[in-house]
Amino acid sequence: NALVINSTNIPYIAFVDKTKGNKATVMHYEFVLAVSLLNFTATLQKQNVLINWETSTETNTSFFNVQRSVDGIHFINISKVAASGNSNTVHNYDFTDWNVASAFNVSTVYYRIQTVDKDNHIIYSRIVSVQLDEKNILVMLWPNPVKDVLNIELANYNGDANISIYSTDGKKIKEQ
């Protein structure tokens, strides 16, 4: 976060090193952040991941690199998206990462946006993750309250399931 020191408007960045007793290093930075990111999401849609981001302002922005990682540490560029350049209005961007769910032998992929301005300054968005092996299972129970028979239906699920039913005090009533 930017700090104001001695009531000046000179921007500073503080880095706290928790391994050295939370000592902070304060540095003056020389450039204005090129973009104000309002929103950044990545959503699994069947085998594809839809990546959306929204900016409220862009200053001297050249382009965005959409980056993917399978470990959350090492990222590669998967798309270059042109930026609006200079703007004080909201801009929406999107990119589809095709066939991701079948292309990788991992359960989670990670995405971030790298913003590059016309002076080649780089800033990164936060990292978002997408679960590739996510099962959207809808569990329906009825009637409520239960008297003699509890009906359980699992929608969008093929296969066997182990079901345990517990009372409100945590005791197992039934397992099947």
C-alpha positions in Angstrom: 0.0 0.0 0.0 1.2 3.5 -0.7 2.1 5.6 2.4 2.1 9.3 3.0 5.1 10.3 4.9 5.5 13.7 6.7 2.2 15.0 5.2 3.6 15.0 1.7 2.0 13.6 -1.4 5.1 11.7 -2.4 4.2 8.0 -2.8 6.1 5.3 -0.9 5.8 1.5 -0.7 6.5 -0.4 2.5 7.7 -4.0 2.4 7.5 -5.9 5.7 9.8 -8.9 6.1 8.1 -11.3 8.7 11.3 -13.5 8.8 13.3 -10.6 10.2 11.0 -9.5 13.0 8.5 -7.6 10.9 11.1 -5.0 9.9 9.8 -2.7 7.2 11.7 -1.3 4.2 10.2 1.9 2.8 10.9 2.8 -0.8 9.9 5.8 -2.9 8.4 4.7 -6.3 8.9 6.7 -9.4 5.8 5.9 -11.5 2.1 6.0 -11.3 0.3 2.7 -11.4 -1.0 2.2 -14.9 -4.3 0.7 -14.2 -7.0 0.6 -11.5 -8.4 -2.9 -11.5 -12.1 -3.1 -10.3 -12.7 -6.8 -10.8 -10.9 -9.9 -11.8 -12.5 -13.4 -12.1 -11.8 -16.7 -13.7 -14.7 -19.2 -14.0 -14.8 -22.8 -15.2 -17.4 -23.2 -18.0 -17.4 -26.9 -19.0 -13.8 -27.5 -20.3 -12.9 -23.8 -20.7 -12.0 -21.0 -18.3 -13.5 -17.6 -18.9 -11.3 -14.8 -17.5 -12.9 -11.4 -17.0 -11.4 -8.2 -15.7 -12.6 -4.6 -15.4 -10.6 -1.4 -15.1 -11.9 2.0 -13.9 -8.9 4.0 -15.0 -5.9 3.3 -17.3 -2.9 5.6 -17.6 -0.4 5.1 -20.4 -1.4 1.4 -20.5 -0.1 -0.6 -23.4 -1.4 -4.1 -23.0 -2.4 -6.9 -20.6 -0.8 -10.4 -20.5 -3.2 -13.1 -19.3 -1.0 -15.5 -17.4 -1.6 -19.1 -16.3 0.1 -21.4 -13.8 -0.4 -25.0 -12.7 1.4 -24.5 -9.4 0.5 -20.9 -8.4 4.2 -19.8 -8.6 5.5 -20.1 -12.2 3.3 -18.3 -14.7 3.4 -18.2 -18.5 1.7 -15.8 -20.9 -1.2 -17.3 -22.7 -2.7 -14.2 -24.3 -1.9 -10.6 -25.0 -4.9 -8.2 -24.9 -4.7 -4.6 -26.1 -5.5 -2.0 -23.5 -7.5 1.2 -24.0 -4.3 3.3 -23.2 -5.6 6.3 -21.4 -9.1 6.3 -19.9 -11.2 7.4 -17.0 -14.1 5.2 -17.9 -14.9 1.5 -17.0 -13.5 -1.0 -19.6 -14.3 -4.7 -19.6 -11.9 -7.3 -20.9 -12.2 -11.1 -21.3 -10.3 -14.0 -22.6 -11.3 -17.7 -22.8 -8.7 -20.3 -22.0 -9.9 -23.2 -24.2 -10.0 -26.9 -23.1 -8.1 -26.3 -19.9 -9.9 -29.0 -17.9 -8.7 -31.7 -20.3 -5.3 -30.3 -21.1 -3.7 -30.5 -17.7 -3.3 -33.3 -15.2 -3.9 -31.0 -12.2 -7.0 -30.2 -10.1 -6.4 -26.4 -9.9 -5.1 -23.8 -12.3 -4.1 -20.2 -11.4 -4.5 -17.0 -13.3 -3.2 -13.4 -13.0 -3.2 -10.3 -15.2 0.1 -8.6 -16.0 -0.4 -5.0 -16.9 2.4 -3.4 -19.0 2.4 0.4 -19.6 4.0 2.2 -22.5 7.2 2.8 -20.4 7.4 -1.0 -19.9 6.5 -0.8 -16.2 4.8 -4.0 -15.0 2.2 -4.6 -12.3 0.4 -7.8 -11.5 -3.2 -8.4 -10.4 -4.0 -10.7 -7.5 -3.9 -14.4 -8.3 -7.2 -16.3 -8.8 -7.6 -20.1 -8.8 -10.0 -22.3 -10.7 -10.9 -25.9 -9.6 -10.9 -28.1 -12.7 -12.2 -31.2 -11.0 -15.1 -29.4 -9.4 -18.3 -31.4 -9.3 -21.4 -29.3 -9.1 -23.6 -31.8 -7.2 -27.0 -30.6 -6.1 -28.2 -32.4 -3.0 -32.0 -32.3 -2.4 -33.5 -33.5 0.9 -37.2 -33.8 1.7 -39.6 -33.6 3.5 -38.6 -31.0 6.1 -39.1 -31.7 8.9 -38.5 -35.4 8.5 -40.9 -37.9 10.2 -40.3 -41.5 9.1 -38.6 -41.3 5.7 -35.9 -38.9 4.4 -35.6 -38.7 0.6 -32.1 -37.8 -0.7 -31.5 -37.0 -4.3 -28.1 -36.2 -5.8 -28.5 -34.3 -9.1 -25.5 -34.1 -11.6 -23.9 -37.1 -10.0 -23.2 -40.5 -11.5 -21.8 -43.2 -9.3 -21.9 -44.6 -5.8 -22.0 -42.3 -2.8 -21.5 -42.8 1.0 -24.1 -40.9 3.0 -23.9 -40.3 6.7 -26.8 -38.7 8.6 -26.1 -36.9 11.9 -28.4 -35.6 14.6 -28.3 -32.0 15.7 -26.1 -33.0 18.7 -23.5 -34.6 16.3 -24.4 -38.3 16.8 -24.4 -40.5 13.7 -27.9 -41.8 13.1 -27.4 -43.7 9.8 -24.7 -44.5 7.2 -25.3 -46.0 3.9 
